Amino acid sequence: YNEQSLAIHGRNGTEIRRPDRVVQRPDGSLVVVDYKFAAPEDRHVRQVRGYAGALHVATGRPVTGYLWYPLRHIIEQVV
């Protein structure tokens, strides 16, 4: 799925976020991929972990998460 909205509940209330891509594997588990074109930052990791956590709570399915920096040729699993 491309850019589907997620409601993420946190200390500061509920926020609507949109991961770049969510893929369902044949076994039912989910993969979150977020594309970044800037230099890697810690906040990118927190963002993908937030997406993965929200998806896991909403679906009960296992979720892995990746950051993809296409201009830097970096793919990093963060969840």
N, CA, C and O atoms as a GROMACS GRO file, in nm:
protein
  316
    1TYR      N    1   0.084  -0.117   0.000
    1TYR     CA    2   0.000   0.000   0.000
    1TYR      C    3   0.089   0.123   0.000
    1TYR      O    4   0.189   0.127   0.072
    2ASN      N    5   0.056   0.221  -0.077
    2ASN     CA    6   0.132   0.346  -0.080
    2ASN      C    7   0.063   0.452   0.004
    2ASN      O    8  -0.056   0.477  -0.012
    3GLU      N    9   0.138   0.514   0.092
    3GLU     CA   10   0.095   0.628   0.172
    3GLU      C   11  -0.045   0.614   0.229
    3GLU      O   12  -0.131   0.698   0.204
    4GLN      N   13  -0.068   0.509   0.306
    4GLN     CA   14  -0.192   0.492   0.379
    4GLN      C   15  -0.180   0.562   0.513
    4GLN      O   16  -0.075   0.558   0.576
    5SER      N   17  -0.286   0.626   0.557
    5SER     CA   18  -0.283   0.700   0.683
    5SER      C   19  -0.286   0.606   0.802
    5SER      O   20  -0.356   0.505   0.802
    6LEU      N   21  -0.208   0.642   0.904
    6LEU     CA   22  -0.205   0.570   1.031
    6LEU      C   23  -0.232   0.669   1.142
    6LEU      O   24  -0.179   0.780   1.140
    7ALA      N   25  -0.313   0.631   1.239
    7ALA     CA   26  -0.331   0.712   1.359
    7ALA      C   27  -0.233   0.661   1.463
    7ALA      O   28  -0.240   0.545   1.504
    8ILE      N   29  -0.142   0.747   1.506
    8ILE     CA   30  -0.042   0.710   1.605
    8ILE      C   31  -0.073   0.783   1.734
    8ILE      O   32  -0.074   0.906   1.739
    9HIS      N   33  -0.099   0.704   1.839
    9HIS     CA   34  -0.135   0.760   1.969
    9HIS      C   35  -0.009   0.772   2.054
    9HIS      O   36   0.065   0.675   2.070
   10GLY      N   37   0.014   0.890   2.109
   10GLY     CA   38   0.133   0.912   2.190
   10GLY      C   39   0.105   1.006   2.305
   10GLY      O   40  -0.010   1.040   2.332
   11ARG      N   41   0.211   1.048   2.370
   11ARG     CA   42   0.199   1.138   2.485
   11ARG      C   43   0.133   1.271   2.449
   11ARG      O   44   0.068   1.333   2.533
   12ASN      N   45   0.150   1.313   2.326
   12ASN     CA   46   0.097   1.443   2.283
   12ASN      C   47  -0.035   1.431   2.208
   12ASN      O   48  -0.073   1.522   2.134
   13GLY      N   49  -0.104   1.320   2.226
   13GLY     CA   50  -0.231   1.299   2.158
   13GLY      C   51  -0.216   1.209   2.037
   13GLY      O   52  -0.119   1.135   2.025
   14THR      N   53  -0.312   1.216   1.948
   14THR     CA   54  -0.314   1.133   1.829
   14THR      C   55  -0.268   1.214   1.709
   14THR      O   56  -0.311   1.327   1.687
   15GLU      N   57  -0.179   1.154   1.631
   15GLU     CA   58  -0.130   1.217   1.509
   15GLU      C   59  -0.158   1.125   1.391
   15GLU      O   60  -0.152   1.003   1.404
   16ILE      N   61  -0.189   1.183   1.278
   16ILE     CA   62  -0.208   1.106   1.155
   16ILE      C   63  -0.077   1.112   1.077
   16ILE      O   64  -0.026   1.220   1.047
   17ARG      N   65  -0.024   0.995   1.044
   17ARG     CA   66   0.102   0.986   0.970
   17ARG      C   67   0.084   0.896   0.850
   17ARG      O   68  -0.011   0.816   0.844
   18ARG      N   69   0.174   0.908   0.753
   18ARG     CA   70   0.165   0.829   0.630
   18ARG      C   71   0.301   0.771   0.592
   18ARG      O   72   0.385   0.841   0.536
   19PRO      N   73   0.324   0.643   0.623
   19PRO     CA   74   0.448   0.581   0.575
   19PRO      C   75   0.445   0.574   0.422
   19PRO      O   76   0.338   0.568   0.361
   20ASP      N   77   0.563   0.576   0.362
   20ASP     CA   78   0.570   0.574   0.215
   20ASP      C   79   0.516   0.446   0.155
   20ASP      O   80   0.449   0.449   0.051
   21ARG      N   81   0.544   0.333   0.218
   21ARG     CA   82   0.497   0.205   0.164
   21ARG      C   83   0.479   0.104   0.276
   21ARG      O   84   0.560   0.095   0.368
   22VAL      N   85   0.369   0.029   0.266
   22VAL     CA   86   0.345  -0.085   0.355
   22VAL      C   87   0.318  -0.204   0.264
   22VAL      O   88   0.231  -0.199   0.177
   23VAL      N   89   0.392  -0.312   0.285
   23VAL     CA   90   0.381  -0.433   0.204
   23VAL      C   91   0.336  -0.547   0.293
   23VAL      O   92   0.388  -0.565   0.404
   24GLN      N   93   0.240  -0.626   0.245
   24GLN     CA   94   0.200  -0.746   0.317
   24GLN      C   95   0.269  -0.865   0.253
   24GLN      O   96   0.256  -0.890   0.133
   25ARG      N   97   0.342  -0.939   0.335
   25ARG     CA   98   0.411  -1.060   0.288
   25ARG      C   99   0.311  -1.174   0.278
   25ARG      O  100   0.203  -1.168   0.337
   26PRO      N  101   0.344  -1.280   0.204
   26PRO     CA  102   0.254  -1.395   0.191
   26PRO      C  103   0.215  -1.457   0.326
   26PRO      O  104   0.107  -1.514   0.339
   27ASP      N  105   0.304  -1.447   0.427
   27ASP     CA  106   0.272  -1.504   0.558
   27ASP      C  107   0.184  -1.412   0.643
   27ASP      O  108   0.152  -1.446   0.757
   28GLY      N  109   0.146  -1.296   0.589
   28GLY     CA  110   0.059  -1.203   0.661
   28GLY      C  111   0.133  -1.095   0.737
   28GLY      O  112   0.072  -0.996   0.780
   29SER      N  113   0.263  -1.111   0.756
   29SER     CA  114   0.340  -1.007   0.825
   29SER      C  115   0.349  -0.883   0.736
   29SER      O  116   0.326  -0.890   0.615
   30LEU      N  117   0.382  -0.771   0.798
   30LEU     CA  118   0.387  -0.644   0.726
   30LEU      C  119   0.527  -0.587   0.724
   30LEU      O  120   0.606  -0.610   0.816
   31VAL      N  121   0.558  -0.513   0.619
   31VAL     CA  122   0.687  -0.445   0.606
   31VAL      C  123   0.658  -0.297   0.579
   31VAL      O  124   0.583  -0.263   0.488
   32VAL      N  125   0.717  -0.211   0.660
   32VAL     CA  126   0.706  -0.066   0.641
   32VAL      C  127   0.836  -0.018   0.578
   32VAL      O  128   0.944  -0.051   0.626
   33VAL      N  129   0.826   0.060   0.470
   33VAL     CA  130   0.944   0.119   0.407
   33VAL      C  131   0.921   0.269   0.399
   33VAL      O  132   0.819   0.315   0.348
   34ASP      N  133   1.017   0.345   0.448
   34ASP     CA  134   1.010   0.490   0.437
   34ASP      C  135   1.131   0.538   0.360
   34ASP      O  136   1.244   0.503   0.395
   35TYR      N  137   1.109   0.617   0.256
   35TYR     CA  138   1.217   0.668   0.171
   35TYR      C  139   1.264   0.802   0.226
   35TYR      O  140   1.183   0.886   0.265
   36LYS      N  141   1.394   0.821   0.228
   36LYS     CA  142   1.451   0.948   0.273
   36LYS      C  143   1.556   0.993   0.172
   36LYS      O  144   1.633   0.912   0.121
   37PHE      N  145   1.556   1.121   0.144
   37PHE     CA  146   1.652   1.176   0.049
   37PHE      C  147   1.755   1.266   0.116
   37PHE      O  148   1.848   1.314   0.052
   38ALA      N  149   1.738   1.288   0.245
   38ALA     CA  150   1.834   1.367   0.324
   38ALA      C  151   1.933   1.271   0.389
   38ALA      O  152   1.922   1.149   0.374
   39ALA      N  153   2.028   1.326   0.461
   39ALA     CA  154   2.125   1.244   0.535
   39ALA      C  155   2.052   1.168   0.646
   39ALA      O  156   1.954   1.218   0.701
   40PRO      N  157   2.099   1.047   0.679
   40PRO     CA  158   2.038   0.970   0.787
   40PRO      C  159   2.038   1.048   0.919
   40PRO      O  160   2.134   1.115   0.954
   41GLU      N  161   1.925   1.036   0.990
   41GLU     CA  162   1.909   1.101   1.120
   41GLU      C  163   1.837   1.005   1.214
   41GLU      O  164   1.761   0.919   1.170
   42ASP      N  165   1.862   1.021   1.344
   42ASP     CA  166   1.796   0.936   1.444
   42ASP      C  167   1.644   0.948   1.438
   42ASP      O  168   1.573   0.851   1.463
   43ARG      N  169   1.596   1.066   1.406
   43ARG     CA  170   1.450   1.085   1.402
   43ARG      C  171   1.385   1.000   1.293
   43ARG      O  172   1.267   0.966   1.304
   44HIS      N  173   1.457   0.967   1.188
   44HIS     CA  174   1.404   0.879   1.084
   44HIS      C  175   1.376   0.740   1.142
   44HIS      O  176   1.273   0.679   1.113
   45VAL      N  177   1.469   0.692   1.224
   45VAL     CA  178   1.451   0.562   1.288
   45VAL      C  179   1.329   0.565   1.379
   45VAL      O  180   1.246   0.474   1.374
   46ARG      N  181   1.316   0.668   1.461
   46ARG     CA  182   1.201   0.680   1.550
   46ARG      C  183   1.070   0.684   1.471
   46ARG      O  184   0.970   0.626   1.513
   47GLN      N  185   1.072   0.752   1.358
   47GLN     CA  186   0.953   0.762   1.275
   47GLN      C  187   0.908   0.624   1.226
   47GLN      O  188   0.791   0.590   1.238
   48VAL      N  189   1.000   0.546   1.171
   48VAL     CA  190   0.964   0.414   1.119
   48VAL      C  191   0.923   0.321   1.233
   48VAL      O  192   0.830   0.242   1.217
   49ARG      N  193   0.990   0.330   1.345
   49ARG     CA  194   0.950   0.248   1.461
   49ARG      C  195   0.809   0.285   1.507
   49ARG      O  196   0.732   0.198   1.549
   50GLY      N  197   0.775   0.412   1.500
   50GLY     CA  198   0.638   0.454   1.533
   50GLY      C  199   0.536   0.396   1.438
   50GLY      O  200   0.431   0.348   1.480
   51TYR      N  201   0.567   0.399   1.309
   51TYR     CA  202   0.478   0.338   1.210
   51TYR      C  203   0.460   0.189   1.238
   51TYR      O  204   0.348   0.138   1.238
   52ALA      N  205   0.570   0.121   1.261
   52ALA     CA  206   0.566  -0.024   1.283
   52ALA      C  207   0.486  -0.057   1.408
   52ALA      O  208   0.404  -0.150   1.408
   53GLY      N  209   0.508   0.018   1.514
   53GLY     CA  210   0.434  -0.006   1.638
   53GLY      C  211   0.285   0.016   1.620
   53GLY      O  212   0.204  -0.064   1.669
   54ALA      N  213   0.247   0.122   1.550
   54ALA     CA  214   0.106   0.150   1.527
   54ALA      C  215   0.041   0.041   1.442
   54ALA      O  216  -0.071  -0.001   1.469
   55LEU      N  217   0.112  -0.006   1.340
   55LEU     CA  218   0.059  -0.114   1.256
   55LEU      C  219   0.043  -0.243   1.335
   55LEU      O  220  -0.055  -0.315   1.318
   56HIS      N  221   0.141  -0.273   1.420
   56HIS     CA  222   0.132  -0.395   1.500
   56HIS      C  223   0.012  -0.389   1.595
   56HIS      O  224  -0.062  -0.486   1.608
   57VAL      N  225  -0.006  -0.275   1.661
   57VAL     CA  226  -0.120  -0.260   1.752
   57VAL      C  227  -0.252  -0.271   1.675
   57VAL      O  228  -0.345  -0.336   1.722
   58ALA      N  229  -0.259  -0.210   1.558
   58ALA     CA  230  -0.383  -0.209   1.481
   58ALA      C  231  -0.418  -0.345   1.421
   58ALA      O  232  -0.535  -0.379   1.408
   59THR      N  233  -0.314  -0.423   1.383
   59THR     CA  234  -0.340  -0.548   1.309
   59THR      C  235  -0.307  -0.674   1.387
   59THR      O  236  -0.359  -0.781   1.356
   60GLY      N  237  -0.221  -0.662   1.490
   60GLY     CA  238  -0.175  -0.780   1.562
   60GLY      C  239  -0.072  -0.862   1.485
   60GLY      O  240  -0.029  -0.968   1.530
   61ARG      N  241  -0.032  -0.813   1.370
   61ARG     CA  242   0.064  -0.886   1.285
   61ARG      C  243   0.208  -0.844   1.317
   61ARG      O  244   0.231  -0.732   1.364
   62PRO      N  245   0.303  -0.933   1.291
   62PRO     CA  246   0.444  -0.893   1.301
   62PRO      C  247   0.475  -0.786   1.196
   62PRO      O  248   0.425  -0.792   1.083
   63VAL      N  249   0.558  -0.689   1.234
   63VAL     CA  250   0.592  -0.579   1.143
   63VAL      C  251   0.743  -0.558   1.147
   63VAL      O  252   0.803  -0.550   1.254
   64THR      N  253   0.804  -0.548   1.030
   64THR     CA  254   0.944  -0.504   1.020
   64THR      C  255   0.944  -0.369   0.951
   64THR      O  256   0.852  -0.335   0.877
   65GLY      N  257   1.050  -0.292   0.977
   65GLY     CA  258   1.056  -0.158   0.919
   65GLY      C  259   1.193  -0.128   0.862
   65GLY      O  260   1.295  -0.165   0.919
   66TYR      N  261   1.193  -0.059   0.750
   66TYR     CA  262   1.318  -0.024   0.682
   66TYR      C  263   1.319   0.124   0.646
   66TYR      O  264   1.216   0.184   0.617
   67LEU      N  265   1.438   0.180   0.649
   67LEU     CA  266   1.466   0.311   0.592
   67LEU      C  267   1.543   0.290   0.464
   67LEU      O  268   1.639   0.213   0.461
   68TRP      N  269   1.502   0.357   0.360
   68TRP     CA  270   1.571   0.347   0.232
   68TRP      C  271   1.616   0.486   0.191
   68TRP      O  272   1.535   0.577   0.175
   69TYR      N  273   1.746   0.500   0.176
   69TYR     CA  274   1.807   0.624   0.129
   69TYR      C  275   1.857   0.597  -0.014
   69TYR      O  276   1.974   0.564  -0.032
   70PRO      N  277   1.770   0.611  -0.116
   70PRO     CA  278   1.806   0.570  -0.251
   70PRO      C  279   1.924   0.647  -0.310
   70PRO      O  280   2.003   0.589  -0.385
   71LEU      N  281   1.938   0.774  -0.279
   71LEU     CA  282   2.050   0.850  -0.336
   71LEU      C  283   2.183   0.812  -0.273
   71LEU      O  284   2.289   0.838  -0.330
   72ARG      N  285   2.178   0.750  -0.156
   72ARG     CA  286   2.299   0.709  -0.085
   72ARG      C  287   2.322   0.558  -0.095
   72ARG      O  288   2.422   0.506  -0.045
   73HIS      N  289   2.229   0.488  -0.160
   73HIS     CA  290   2.237   0.342  -0.177
   73HIS      C  291   2.242   0.272  -0.041
   73HIS      O  292   2.322   0.181  -0.021
   74ILE      N  293   2.157   0.316   0.052
   74ILE     CA  294   2.152   0.260   0.186
   74ILE      C  295   2.010   0.209   0.212
   74ILE      O  296   1.912   0.280   0.191
   75ILE      N  297   2.001   0.084   0.257
   75ILE     CA  298   1.876   0.028   0.309
   75ILE      C  299   1.909  -0.023   0.448
   75ILE      O  300   1.999  -0.105   0.466
   76GLU      N  301   1.834   0.026   0.547
   76GLU     CA  302   1.863  -0.007   0.686
   76GLU      C  303   1.738  -0.062   0.754
   76GLU      O  304   1.634   0.004   0.757
   77GLN      N  305   1.749  -0.184   0.809
   77GLN     CA  306   1.637  -0.237   0.887
   77GLN      C  307   1.643  -0.176   1.026
   77GLN      O  308   1.747  -0.181   1.092
   78VAL      N  309   1.532  -0.117   1.069
   78VAL     CA  310   1.529  -0.050   1.199
   78VAL      C  311   1.430  -0.112   1.296
   78VAL      O  312   1.427  -0.075   1.413
   79VAL      N  313   1.349  -0.205   1.248
   79VAL     CA  314   1.255  -0.278   1.334
   79VAL      C  315   1.261  -0.423   1.292
   79VAL      O  316   1.191  -0.507   1.349
   0.00000   0.00000   0.00000
